[in-house]
Amino acid sequence: MRLPEIIFETLTVGPLAVNCYIVGSKIDNTAIVIDAGGNAEEILNLIKKHNLTLQFIINTHAHFDHVGGVKPLQDLTGAKFLLHQEDIPLLNYLNDQTDAFGLPAIPVPRVDKTLADDEEIFIGNEAIRIIHTPGHSPGSICFRINDAVFVGDTLFAGSIGRTDLYGGSYAKIIDSIKTRLFALEDHVIVYSGHGTFTTIGEEKQHNPFFD
């Protein structure tokens, strides 16, 4: 994502290699972090490098690998944690999730504000639109920022998110992608929670789940 008024950084964090995104505004030096799955100090150091102030930590969903760094970032910065209402119950089972993977417990963050479908939040002059895409989890959401969409584990290059976890639904994730994400313009860049980026047009044409 290249915009003249935006600072954009990607890190791979946590034990399951989650893509964590930092989006900062050159207008007012505020920033958001999308899916802080771990490595809180590394994330914070990159924010400080750009002289940004972290305003929001926003999550596409609440599986443990995407929230491992949220509570430390809250404690270090005072930034607000934003999540869809329907994924709040997952936070009660974060360490059941880590146990299932044989991983250490992680600190459970507090939710400061819930996000709803079609709501907008802002950094600088840039609007971040919330798109509710249930299926990978009940409260999975995507974030549209200009010509980019951050989709978490809903859509991947050539694949879709798993639906065999709590609250997952194959029918819902297919419907979410078809009706919400594929309604976006073909040129929109898709930044997923794992792996490489793609575009809406590429996935419409070549994703095998939509032949």
PyMOL commands that place a pseudoatom at each C-alpha (Angstrom):
pseudoatom trace, name=CA, resn=MET, resi=1, chain=A, elem=C, hetatm=0, pos=[0.000, 0.000, 0.000]
pseudoatom trace, name=CA, resn=ARG, resi=2, chain=A, elem=C, hetatm=0, pos=[1.627, 3.240, -1.175]
pseudoatom trace, name=CA, resn=LEU, resi=3, chain=A, elem=C, hetatm=0, pos=[-0.058, 6.519, -0.338]
pseudoatom trace, name=CA, resn=PRO, resi=4, chain=A, elem=C, hetatm=0, pos=[1.758, 9.826, 0.101]
pseudoatom trace, name=CA, resn=GLU, resi=5, chain=A, elem=C, hetatm=0, pos=[0.221, 10.549, 3.502]
pseudoatom trace, name=CA, resn=ILE, resi=6, chain=A, elem=C, hetatm=0, pos=[0.545, 7.002, 4.890]
pseudoatom trace, name=CA, resn=ILE, resi=7, chain=A, elem=C, hetatm=0, pos=[3.358, 5.077, 6.574]
pseudoatom trace, name=CA, resn=PHE, resi=8, chain=A, elem=C, hetatm=0, pos=[2.969, 1.323, 6.065]
pseudoatom trace, name=CA, resn=GLU, resi=9, chain=A, elem=C, hetatm=0, pos=[4.967, -1.479, 7.645]
pseudoatom trace, name=CA, resn=THR, resi=10, chain=A, elem=C, hetatm=0, pos=[4.500, -5.260, 7.788]
pseudoatom trace, name=CA, resn=LEU, resi=11, chain=A, elem=C, hetatm=0, pos=[5.966, -7.583, 10.419]
pseudoatom trace, name=CA, resn=THR, resi=12, chain=A, elem=C, hetatm=0, pos=[5.711, -11.326, 10.867]
pseudoatom trace, name=CA, resn=VAL, resi=13, chain=A, elem=C, hetatm=0, pos=[5.011, -11.980, 14.544]
pseudoatom trace, name=CA, resn=GLY, resi=14, chain=A, elem=C, hetatm=0, pos=[4.190, -14.694, 17.042]
pseudoatom trace, name=CA, resn=PRO, resi=15, chain=A, elem=C, hetatm=0, pos=[4.567, -18.472, 16.997]
pseudoatom trace, name=CA, resn=LEU, resi=16, chain=A, elem=C, hetatm=0, pos=[2.312, -18.984, 13.957]
pseudoatom trace, name=CA, resn=ALA, resi=17, chain=A, elem=C, hetatm=0, pos=[3.883, -16.272, 11.756]
pseudoatom trace, name=CA, resn=VAL, resi=18, chain=A, elem=C, hetatm=0, pos=[1.012, -13.785, 11.677]
pseudoatom trace, name=CA, resn=ASN, resi=19, chain=A, elem=C, hetatm=0, pos=[1.221, -10.783, 9.384]
pseudoatom trace, name=CA, resn=CYS, resi=20, chain=A, elem=C, hetatm=0, pos=[0.996, -7.714, 11.613]
pseudoatom trace, name=CA, resn=TYR, resi=21, chain=A, elem=C, hetatm=0, pos=[0.433, -4.382, 9.887]
pseudoatom trace, name=CA, resn=ILE, resi=22, chain=A, elem=C, hetatm=0, pos=[1.264, -0.880, 11.062]
pseudoatom trace, name=CA, resn=VAL, resi=23, chain=A, elem=C, hetatm=0, pos=[-0.543, 1.952, 9.303]
pseudoatom trace, name=CA, resn=GLY, resi=24, chain=A, elem=C, hetatm=0, pos=[0.451, 5.472, 10.284]
pseudoatom trace, name=CA, resn=SER, resi=25, chain=A, elem=C, hetatm=0, pos=[-0.654, 8.948, 9.219]
pseudoatom trace, name=CA, resn=LYS, resi=26, chain=A, elem=C, hetatm=0, pos=[1.842, 11.632, 8.246]
pseudoatom trace, name=CA, resn=ILE, resi=27, chain=A, elem=C, hetatm=0, pos=[-0.924, 14.177, 8.853]
pseudoatom trace, name=CA, resn=ASP, resi=28, chain=A, elem=C, hetatm=0, pos=[-1.137, 13.793, 12.641]
pseudoatom trace, name=CA, resn=ASN, resi=29, chain=A, elem=C, hetatm=0, pos=[1.428, 11.048, 13.385]
pseudoatom trace, name=CA, resn=THR, resi=30, chain=A, elem=C, hetatm=0, pos=[-1.179, 8.637, 14.715]
pseudoatom trace, name=CA, resn=ALA, resi=31, chain=A, elem=C, hetatm=0, pos=[-1.082, 4.925, 13.938]
pseudoatom trace, name=CA, resn=ILE, resi=32, chain=A, elem=C, hetatm=0, pos=[-3.026, 1.709, 14.109]
pseudoatom trace, name=CA, resn=VAL, resi=33, chain=A, elem=C, hetatm=0, pos=[-1.733, -1.819, 14.479]
pseudoatom trace, name=CA, resn=ILE, resi=34, chain=A, elem=C, hetatm=0, pos=[-3.693, -4.605, 12.806]
pseudoatom trace, name=CA, resn=ASP, resi=35, chain=A, elem=C, hetatm=0, pos=[-3.417, -8.088, 14.379]
pseudoatom trace, name=CA, resn=ALA, resi=36, chain=A, elem=C, hetatm=0, pos=[-0.680, -7.731, 16.973]
pseudoatom trace, name=CA, resn=GLY, resi=37, chain=A, elem=C, hetatm=0, pos=[-0.015, -11.441, 17.290]
pseudoatom trace, name=CA, resn=GLY, resi=38, chain=A, elem=C, hetatm=0, pos=[3.178, -11.121, 19.346]
pseudoatom trace, name=CA, resn=ASN, resi=39, chain=A, elem=C, hetatm=0, pos=[6.554, -9.361, 19.450]
pseudoatom trace, name=CA, resn=ALA, resi=40, chain=A, elem=C, hetatm=0, pos=[5.060, -6.281, 21.116]
pseudoatom trace, name=CA, resn=GLU, resi=41, chain=A, elem=C, hetatm=0, pos=[8.399, -4.560, 21.689]
pseudoatom trace, name=CA, resn=GLU, resi=42, chain=A, elem=C, hetatm=0, pos=[9.412, -5.049, 18.053]
pseudoatom trace, name=CA, resn=ILE, resi=43, chain=A, elem=C, hetatm=0, pos=[6.105, -3.535, 16.944]
pseudoatom trace, name=CA, resn=LEU, resi=44, chain=A, elem=C, hetatm=0, pos=[6.529, -0.607, 19.324]
pseudoatom trace, name=CA, resn=ASN, resi=45, chain=A, elem=C, hetatm=0, pos=[10.100, 0.023, 18.202]
pseudoatom trace, name=CA, resn=LEU, resi=46, chain=A, elem=C, hetatm=0, pos=[8.945, 0.311, 14.601]
pseudoatom trace, name=CA, resn=ILE, resi=47, chain=A, elem=C, hetatm=0, pos=[6.188, 2.718, 15.619]
pseudoatom trace, name=CA, resn=LYS, resi=48, chain=A, elem=C, hetatm=0, pos=[8.734, 4.842, 17.494]
pseudoatom trace, name=CA, resn=LYS, resi=49, chain=A, elem=C, hetatm=0, pos=[11.112, 4.762, 14.524]
pseudoatom trace, name=CA, resn=HIS, resi=50, chain=A, elem=C, hetatm=0, pos=[8.494, 6.662, 12.523]
pseudoatom trace, name=CA, resn=ASN, resi=51, chain=A, elem=C, hetatm=0, pos=[7.661, 9.016, 15.426]
pseudoatom trace, name=CA, resn=LEU, resi=52, chain=A, elem=C, hetatm=0, pos=[4.100, 7.735, 15.541]
pseudoatom trace, name=CA, resn=THR, resi=53, chain=A, elem=C, hetatm=0, pos=[1.655, 7.538, 18.441]
pseudoatom trace, name=CA, resn=LEU, resi=54, chain=A, elem=C, hetatm=0, pos=[-0.332, 4.312, 18.595]
pseudoatom trace, name=CA, resn=GLN, resi=55, chain=A, elem=C, hetatm=0, pos=[-4.015, 5.176, 18.756]
pseudoatom trace, name=CA, resn=PHE, resi=56, chain=A, elem=C, hetatm=0, pos=[-5.766, 1.873, 18.098]
pseudoatom trace, name=CA, resn=ILE, resi=57, chain=A, elem=C, hetatm=0, pos=[-4.942, -1.830, 18.130]
pseudoatom trace, name=CA, resn=ILE, resi=58, chain=A, elem=C, hetatm=0, pos=[-7.523, -3.364, 15.820]
pseudoatom trace, name=CA, resn=ASN, resi=59, chain=A, elem=C, hetatm=0, pos=[-8.050, -7.048, 15.192]
pseudoatom trace, name=CA, resn=THR, resi=60, chain=A, elem=C, hetatm=0, pos=[-9.592, -8.969, 12.342]
pseudoatom trace, name=CA, resn=HIS, resi=61, chain=A, elem=C, hetatm=0, pos=[-10.540, -11.692, 14.840]
pseudoatom trace, name=CA, resn=ALA, resi=62, chain=A, elem=C, hetatm=0, pos=[-9.628, -13.050, 18.267]
pseudoatom trace, name=CA, resn=HIS, resi=63, chain=A, elem=C, hetatm=0, pos=[-7.776, -16.312, 17.702]
pseudoatom trace, name=CA, resn=PHE, resi=64, chain=A, elem=C, hetatm=0, pos=[-4.766, -16.544, 19.996]
pseudoatom trace, name=CA, resn=ASP, resi=65, chain=A, elem=C, hetatm=0, pos=[-2.136, -16.195, 17.278]
pseudoatom trace, name=CA, resn=HIS, resi=66, chain=A, elem=C, hetatm=0, pos=[-3.515, -12.772, 16.339]
pseudoatom trace, name=CA, resn=VAL, resi=67, chain=A, elem=C, hetatm=0, pos=[-3.807, -11.275, 19.835]
pseudoatom trace, name=CA, resn=GLY, resi=68, chain=A, elem=C, hetatm=0, pos=[-0.666, -12.396, 21.673]
pseudoatom trace, name=CA, resn=GLY, resi=69, chain=A, elem=C, hetatm=0, pos=[0.870, -8.922, 21.558]
pseudoatom trace, name=CA, resn=VAL, resi=70, chain=A, elem=C, hetatm=0, pos=[-2.263, -6.889, 22.231]
pseudoatom trace, name=CA, resn=LYS, resi=71, chain=A, elem=C, hetatm=0, pos=[-2.179, -6.706, 26.043]
pseudoatom trace, name=CA, resn=PRO, resi=72, chain=A, elem=C, hetatm=0, pos=[1.539, -5.786, 26.184]
pseudoatom trace, name=CA, resn=LEU, resi=73, chain=A, elem=C, hetatm=0, pos=[0.941, -3.022, 23.623]
pseudoatom trace, name=CA, resn=GLN, resi=74, chain=A, elem=C, hetatm=0, pos=[-2.037, -1.764, 25.621]
pseudoatom trace, name=CA, resn=ASP, resi=75, chain=A, elem=C, hetatm=0, pos=[0.097, -1.649, 28.751]
pseudoatom trace, name=CA, resn=LEU, resi=76, chain=A, elem=C, hetatm=0, pos=[3.032, 0.054, 27.028]
pseudoatom trace, name=CA, resn=THR, resi=77, chain=A, elem=C, hetatm=0, pos=[1.093, 2.684, 25.077]
pseudoatom trace, name=CA, resn=GLY, resi=78, chain=A, elem=C, hetatm=0, pos=[-2.436, 3.074, 26.451]
pseudoatom trace, name=CA, resn=ALA, resi=79, chain=A, elem=C, hetatm=0, pos=[-3.808, 2.438, 22.953]
pseudoatom trace, name=CA, resn=LYS, resi=80, chain=A, elem=C, hetatm=0, pos=[-7.413, 1.277, 22.655]
pseudoatom trace, name=CA, resn=PHE, resi=81, chain=A, elem=C, hetatm=0, pos=[-8.140, -2.310, 21.586]
pseudoatom trace, name=CA, resn=LEU, resi=82, chain=A, elem=C, hetatm=0, pos=[-10.997, -2.640, 19.077]
pseudoatom trace, name=CA, resn=LEU, resi=83, chain=A, elem=C, hetatm=0, pos=[-12.743, -5.908, 18.160]
pseudoatom trace, name=CA, resn=HIS, resi=84, chain=A, elem=C, hetatm=0, pos=[-16.067, -7.084, 16.785]
pseudoatom trace, name=CA, resn=GLN, resi=85, chain=A, elem=C, hetatm=0, pos=[-18.596, -7.915, 19.486]
pseudoatom trace, name=CA, resn=GLU, resi=86, chain=A, elem=C, hetatm=0, pos=[-19.121, -11.473, 18.280]
pseudoatom trace, name=CA, resn=ASP, resi=87, chain=A, elem=C, hetatm=0, pos=[-15.472, -12.420, 18.804]
pseudoatom trace, name=CA, resn=ILE, resi=88, chain=A, elem=C, hetatm=0, pos=[-15.270, -11.239, 22.412]
pseudoatom trace, name=CA, resn=PRO, resi=89, chain=A, elem=C, hetatm=0, pos=[-16.236, -14.732, 23.704]
pseudoatom trace, name=CA, resn=LEU, resi=90, chain=A, elem=C, hetatm=0, pos=[-13.090, -16.117, 22.040]
pseudoatom trace, name=CA, resn=LEU, resi=91, chain=A, elem=C, hetatm=0, pos=[-10.974, -14.070, 24.443]
pseudoatom trace, name=CA, resn=ASN, resi=92, chain=A, elem=C, hetatm=0, pos=[-12.317, -16.183, 27.309]
pseudoatom trace, name=CA, resn=TYR, resi=93, chain=A, elem=C, hetatm=0, pos=[-10.724, -19.236, 25.691]
pseudoatom trace, name=CA, resn=LEU, resi=94, chain=A, elem=C, hetatm=0, pos=[-7.414, -17.788, 24.527]
pseudoatom trace, name=CA, resn=ASN, resi=95, chain=A, elem=C, hetatm=0, pos=[-5.331, -20.082, 26.650]
pseudoatom trace, name=CA, resn=ASP, resi=96, chain=A, elem=C, hetatm=0, pos=[-7.423, -23.131, 25.866]
pseudoatom trace, name=CA, resn=GLN, resi=97, chain=A, elem=C, hetatm=0, pos=[-6.333, -22.332, 22.318]
pseudoatom trace, name=CA, resn=THR, resi=98, chain=A, elem=C, hetatm=0, pos=[-2.652, -22.027, 23.248]
pseudoatom trace, name=CA, resn=ASP, resi=99, chain=A, elem=C, hetatm=0, pos=[-2.863, -25.257, 25.260]
pseudoatom trace, name=CA, resn=ALA, resi=100, chain=A, elem=C, hetatm=0, pos=[-4.227, -27.071, 22.208]
pseudoatom trace, name=CA, resn=PHE, resi=101, chain=A, elem=C, hetatm=0, pos=[-1.117, -26.003, 20.274]
pseudoatom trace, name=CA, resn=GLY, resi=102, chain=A, elem=C, hetatm=0, pos=[1.240, -26.778, 23.156]
pseudoatom trace, name=CA, resn=LEU, resi=103, chain=A, elem=C, hetatm=0, pos=[2.225, -23.117, 23.453]
pseudoatom trace, name=CA, resn=PRO, resi=104, chain=A, elem=C, hetatm=0, pos=[2.702, -20.867, 26.493]
pseudoatom trace, name=CA, resn=ALA, resi=105, chain=A, elem=C, hetatm=0, pos=[-0.204, -18.858, 27.870]
pseudoatom trace, name=CA, resn=ILE, resi=106, chain=A, elem=C, hetatm=0, pos=[-0.677, -15.302, 26.625]
pseudoatom trace, name=CA, resn=PRO, resi=107, chain=A, elem=C, hetatm=0, pos=[-2.080, -12.275, 28.495]
pseudoatom trace, name=CA, resn=VAL, resi=108, chain=A, elem=C, hetatm=0, pos=[-5.765, -11.635, 27.833]
pseudoatom trace, name=CA, resn=PRO, resi=109, chain=A, elem=C, hetatm=0, pos=[-6.446, -8.086, 26.557]
pseudoatom trace, name=CA, resn=ARG, resi=110, chain=A, elem=C, hetatm=0, pos=[-9.375, -5.894, 27.504]
pseudoatom trace, name=CA, resn=VAL, resi=111, chain=A, elem=C, hetatm=0, pos=[-11.684, -4.703, 24.718]
pseudoatom trace, name=CA, resn=ASP, resi=112, chain=A, elem=C, hetatm=0, pos=[-12.044, -0.931, 24.873]
pseudoatom trace, name=CA, resn=LYS, resi=113, chain=A, elem=C, hetatm=0, pos=[-14.505, -0.557, 22.004]
pseudoatom trace, name=CA, resn=THR, resi=114, chain=A, elem=C, hetatm=0, pos=[-16.436, -2.876, 19.718]
pseudoatom trace, name=CA, resn=LEU, resi=115, chain=A, elem=C, hetatm=0, pos=[-16.564, -2.449, 15.951]
pseudoatom trace, name=CA, resn=ALA, resi=116, chain=A, elem=C, hetatm=0, pos=[-19.642, -2.872, 13.770]
pseudoatom trace, name=CA, resn=ASP, resi=117, chain=A, elem=C, hetatm=0, pos=[-20.182, -3.536, 10.076]
pseudoatom trace, name=CA, resn=ASP, resi=118, chain=A, elem=C, hetatm=0, pos=[-19.752, -0.436, 7.875]
pseudoatom trace, name=CA, resn=GLU, resi=119, chain=A, elem=C, hetatm=0, pos=[-18.441, 1.640, 10.787]
pseudoatom trace, name=CA, resn=GLU, resi=120, chain=A, elem=C, hetatm=0, pos=[-15.477, 3.903, 10.080]
pseudoatom trace, name=CA, resn=ILE, resi=121, chain=A, elem=C, hetatm=0, pos=[-12.544, 4.901, 12.232]
pseudoatom trace, name=CA, resn=PHE, resi=122, chain=A, elem=C, hetatm=0, pos=[-9.846, 7.359, 11.207]
pseudoatom trace, name=CA, resn=ILE, resi=123, chain=A, elem=C, hetatm=0, pos=[-6.136, 7.994, 11.410]
pseudoatom trace, name=CA, resn=GLY, resi=124, chain=A, elem=C, hetatm=0, pos=[-5.290, 11.409, 10.061]
pseudoatom trace, name=CA, resn=ASN, resi=125, chain=A, elem=C, hetatm=0, pos=[-7.505, 11.927, 7.009]
pseudoatom trace, name=CA, resn=GLU, resi=126, chain=A, elem=C, hetatm=0, pos=[-7.651, 8.232, 6.146]
pseudoatom trace, name=CA, resn=ALA, resi=127, chain=A, elem=C, hetatm=0, pos=[-10.879, 6.325, 6.735]
pseudoatom trace, name=CA, resn=ILE, resi=128, chain=A, elem=C, hetatm=0, pos=[-10.775, 2.678, 7.816]
pseudoatom trace, name=CA, resn=ARG, resi=129, chain=A, elem=C, hetatm=0, pos=[-14.051, 0.938, 6.960]
pseudoatom trace, name=CA, resn=ILE, resi=130, chain=A, elem=C, hetatm=0, pos=[-15.132, -2.166, 8.819]
pseudoatom trace, name=CA, resn=ILE, resi=131, chain=A, elem=C, hetatm=0, pos=[-16.496, -5.086, 6.754]
pseudoatom trace, name=CA, resn=HIS, resi=132, chain=A, elem=C, hetatm=0, pos=[-18.042, -7.922, 8.765]
pseudoatom trace, name=CA, resn=THR, resi=133, chain=A, elem=C, hetatm=0, pos=[-17.072, -11.256, 7.181]
pseudoatom trace, name=CA, resn=PRO, resi=134, chain=A, elem=C, hetatm=0, pos=[-18.155, -14.107, 9.484]
pseudoatom trace, name=CA, resn=GLY, resi=135, chain=A, elem=C, hetatm=0, pos=[-17.027, -17.635, 8.730]
pseudoatom trace, name=CA, resn=HIS, resi=136, chain=A, elem=C, hetatm=0, pos=[-13.496, -18.072, 10.051]
pseudoatom trace, name=CA, resn=SER, resi=137, chain=A, elem=C, hetatm=0, pos=[-14.925, -16.857, 13.345]
pseudoatom trace, name=CA, resn=PRO, resi=138, chain=A, elem=C, hetatm=0, pos=[-18.281, -15.259, 14.197]
pseudoatom trace, name=CA, resn=GLY, resi=139, chain=A, elem=C, hetatm=0, pos=[-16.809, -11.777, 14.517]
pseudoatom trace, name=CA, resn=SER, resi=140, chain=A, elem=C, hetatm=0, pos=[-14.236, -11.859, 11.734]
pseudoatom trace, name=CA, resn=ILE, resi=141, chain=A, elem=C, hetatm=0, pos=[-13.918, -8.434, 10.144]
pseudoatom trace, name=CA, resn=CYS, resi=142, chain=A, elem=C, hetatm=0, pos=[-11.862, -6.852, 7.378]
pseudoatom trace, name=CA, resn=PHE, resi=143, chain=A, elem=C, hetatm=0, pos=[-10.499, -3.318, 7.169]
pseudoatom trace, name=CA, resn=ARG, resi=144, chain=A, elem=C, hetatm=0, pos=[-10.756, -1.340, 3.927]
pseudoatom trace, name=CA, resn=ILE, resi=145, chain=A, elem=C, hetatm=0, pos=[-8.188, 1.446, 3.714]
pseudoatom trace, name=CA, resn=ASN, resi=146, chain=A, elem=C, hetatm=0, pos=[-8.171, 3.244, 0.377]
pseudoatom trace, name=CA, resn=ASP, resi=147, chain=A, elem=C, hetatm=0, pos=[-7.188, 0.628, -2.247]
pseudoatom trace, name=CA, resn=ALA, resi=148, chain=A, elem=C, hetatm=0, pos=[-6.251, -2.067, 0.260]
pseudoatom trace, name=CA, resn=VAL, resi=149, chain=A, elem=C, hetatm=0, pos=[-8.217, -4.495, 2.392]
pseudoatom trace, name=CA, resn=PHE, resi=150, chain=A, elem=C, hetatm=0, pos=[-6.828, -6.305, 5.430]
pseudoatom trace, name=CA, resn=VAL, resi=151, chain=A, elem=C, hetatm=0, pos=[-8.683, -9.599, 5.649]
pseudoatom trace, name=CA, resn=GLY, resi=152, chain=A, elem=C, hetatm=0, pos=[-7.139, -11.558, 8.513]
pseudoatom trace, name=CA, resn=ASP, resi=153, chain=A, elem=C, hetatm=0, pos=[-7.760, -15.265, 8.009]
pseudoatom trace, name=CA, resn=THR, resi=154, chain=A, elem=C, hetatm=0, pos=[-10.876, -14.914, 5.864]
pseudoatom trace, name=CA, resn=LEU, resi=155, chain=A, elem=C, hetatm=0, pos=[-9.126, -14.985, 2.481]
pseudoatom trace, name=CA, resn=PHE, resi=156, chain=A, elem=C, hetatm=0, pos=[-5.651, -16.038, 1.365]
pseudoatom trace, name=CA, resn=ALA, resi=157, chain=A, elem=C, hetatm=0, pos=[-3.836, -16.096, -1.939]
pseudoatom trace, name=CA, resn=GLY, resi=158, chain=A, elem=C, hetatm=0, pos=[-5.370, -19.174, -3.549]
pseudoatom trace, name=CA, resn=SER, resi=159, chain=A, elem=C, hetatm=0, pos=[-7.220, -20.294, -0.421]
pseudoatom trace, name=CA, resn=ILE, resi=160, chain=A, elem=C, hetatm=0, pos=[-9.659, -19.393, 2.374]
pseudoatom trace, name=CA, resn=GLY, resi=161, chain=A, elem=C, hetatm=0, pos=[-9.523, -19.516, 6.151]
pseudoatom trace, name=CA, resn=ARG, resi=162, chain=A, elem=C, hetatm=0, pos=[-10.209, -22.680, 8.097]
pseudoatom trace, name=CA, resn=THR, resi=163, chain=A, elem=C, hetatm=0, pos=[-13.737, -23.112, 9.440]
pseudoatom trace, name=CA, resn=ASP, resi=164, chain=A, elem=C, hetatm=0, pos=[-13.336, -26.034, 11.851]
pseudoatom trace, name=CA, resn=LEU, resi=165, chain=A, elem=C, hetatm=0, pos=[-12.663, -23.879, 14.923]
pseudoatom trace, name=CA, resn=TYR, resi=166, chain=A, elem=C, hetatm=0, pos=[-15.225, -22.522, 17.404]
pseudoatom trace, name=CA, resn=GLY, resi=167, chain=A, elem=C, hetatm=0, pos=[-17.929, -20.563, 15.603]
pseudoatom trace, name=CA, resn=GLY, resi=168, chain=A, elem=C, hetatm=0, pos=[-16.531, -21.299, 12.166]
pseudoatom trace, name=CA, resn=SER, resi=169, chain=A, elem=C, hetatm=0, pos=[-18.804, -21.910, 9.196]
pseudoatom trace, name=CA, resn=TYR, resi=170, chain=A, elem=C, hetatm=0, pos=[-17.828, -22.915, 5.682]
pseudoatom trace, name=CA, resn=ALA, resi=171, chain=A, elem=C, hetatm=0, pos=[-21.120, -21.640, 4.234]
pseudoatom trace, name=CA, resn=LYS, resi=172, chain=A, elem=C, hetatm=0, pos=[-20.675, -18.278, 5.953]
pseudoatom trace, name=CA, resn=ILE, resi=173, chain=A, elem=C, hetatm=0, pos=[-17.060, -17.739, 4.910]
pseudoatom trace, name=CA, resn=ILE, resi=174, chain=A, elem=C, hetatm=0, pos=[-17.882, -18.509, 1.265]
pseudoatom trace, name=CA, resn=ASP, resi=175, chain=A, elem=C, hetatm=0, pos=[-20.842, -16.103, 1.411]
pseudoatom trace, name=CA, resn=SER, resi=176, chain=A, elem=C, hetatm=0, pos=[-18.740, -13.421, 3.139]
pseudoatom trace, name=CA, resn=ILE, resi=177, chain=A, elem=C, hetatm=0, pos=[-16.060, -13.585, 0.469]
pseudoatom trace, name=CA, resn=LYS, resi=178, chain=A, elem=C, hetatm=0, pos=[-18.506, -13.661, -2.430]
pseudoatom trace, name=CA, resn=THR, resi=179, chain=A, elem=C, hetatm=0, pos=[-20.836, -10.919, -1.206]
pseudoatom trace, name=CA, resn=ARG, resi=180, chain=A, elem=C, hetatm=0, pos=[-18.523, -8.605, 0.752]
pseudoatom trace, name=CA, resn=LEU, resi=181, chain=A, elem=C, hetatm=0, pos=[-14.945, -8.999, -0.484]
pseudoatom trace, name=CA, resn=PHE, resi=182, chain=A, elem=C, hetatm=0, pos=[-15.601, -9.863, -4.122]
pseudoatom trace, name=CA, resn=ALA, resi=183, chain=A, elem=C, hetatm=0, pos=[-17.874, -6.810, -4.262]
pseudoatom trace, name=CA, resn=LEU, resi=184, chain=A, elem=C, hetatm=0, pos=[-14.723, -4.675, -3.996]
pseudoatom trace, name=CA, resn=GLU, resi=185, chain=A, elem=C, hetatm=0, pos=[-12.869, -3.471, -7.082]
pseudoatom trace, name=CA, resn=ASP, resi=186, chain=A, elem=C, hetatm=0, pos=[-10.523, -5.953, -8.772]
pseudoatom trace, name=CA, resn=HIS, resi=187, chain=A, elem=C, hetatm=0, pos=[-7.453, -3.775, -8.203]
pseudoatom trace, name=CA, resn=VAL, resi=188, chain=A, elem=C, hetatm=0, pos=[-7.865, -3.709, -4.401]
pseudoatom trace, name=CA, resn=ILE, resi=189, chain=A, elem=C, hetatm=0, pos=[-4.827, -5.289, -2.725]
pseudoatom trace, name=CA, resn=VAL, resi=190, chain=A, elem=C, hetatm=0, pos=[-5.617, -8.070, -0.254]
pseudoatom trace, name=CA, resn=TYR, resi=191, chain=A, elem=C, hetatm=0, pos=[-3.382, -8.263, 2.823]
pseudoatom trace, name=CA, resn=SER, resi=192, chain=A, elem=C, hetatm=0, pos=[-3.981, -11.549, 4.621]
pseudoatom trace, name=CA, resn=GLY, resi=193, chain=A, elem=C, hetatm=0, pos=[-3.198, -12.705, 8.134]
pseudoatom trace, name=CA, resn=HIS, resi=194, chain=A, elem=C, hetatm=0, pos=[-0.614, -15.201, 6.870]
pseudoatom trace, name=CA, resn=GLY, resi=195, chain=A, elem=C, hetatm=0, pos=[1.372, -15.534, 3.680]
pseudoatom trace, name=CA, resn=THR, resi=196, chain=A, elem=C, hetatm=0, pos=[1.699, -13.212, 0.724]
pseudoatom trace, name=CA, resn=PHE, resi=197, chain=A, elem=C, hetatm=0, pos=[-0.577, -10.449, -0.542]
pseudoatom trace, name=CA, resn=THR, resi=198, chain=A, elem=C, hetatm=0, pos=[-2.878, -10.805, -3.534]
pseudoatom trace, name=CA, resn=THR, resi=199, chain=A, elem=C, hetatm=0, pos=[-5.677, -8.824, -5.206]
pseudoatom trace, name=CA, resn=ILE, resi=200, chain=A, elem=C, hetatm=0, pos=[-9.440, -9.138, -5.327]
pseudoatom trace, name=CA, resn=GLY, resi=201, chain=A, elem=C, hetatm=0, pos=[-9.302, -9.679, -9.098]
pseudoatom trace, name=CA, resn=GLU, resi=202, chain=A, elem=C, hetatm=0, pos=[-6.707, -12.428, -8.792]
pseudoatom trace, name=CA, resn=GLU, resi=203, chain=A, elem=C, hetatm=0, pos=[-8.790, -14.320, -6.250]
pseudoatom trace, name=CA, resn=LYS, resi=204, chain=A, elem=C, hetatm=0, pos=[-11.991, -13.931, -8.250]
pseudoatom trace, name=CA, resn=GLN, resi=205, chain=A, elem=C, hetatm=0, pos=[-10.286, -15.486, -11.260]
pseudoatom trace, name=CA, resn=HIS, resi=206, chain=A, elem=C, hetatm=0, pos=[-7.998, -18.105, -9.759]
pseudoatom trace, name=CA, resn=ASN, resi=207, chain=A, elem=C, hetatm=0, pos=[-8.971, -19.046, -6.212]
pseudoatom trace, name=CA, resn=PRO, resi=208, chain=A, elem=C, hetatm=0, pos=[-9.985, -22.741, -6.470]
pseudoatom trace, name=CA, resn=PHE, resi=209, chain=A, elem=C, hetatm=0, pos=[-12.757, -22.346, -3.872]
pseudoatom trace, name=CA, resn=PHE, resi=210, chain=A, elem=C, hetatm=0, pos=[-14.666, -20.152, -6.321]
pseudoatom trace, name=CA, resn=ASP, resi=211, chain=A, elem=C, hetatm=0, pos=[-14.373, -22.049, -9.626]
for i in range(1, 211): cmd.bond("trace and resi %d" % i, "trace and resi %d" % (i + 1))
show_as sticks, trace
zoom trace
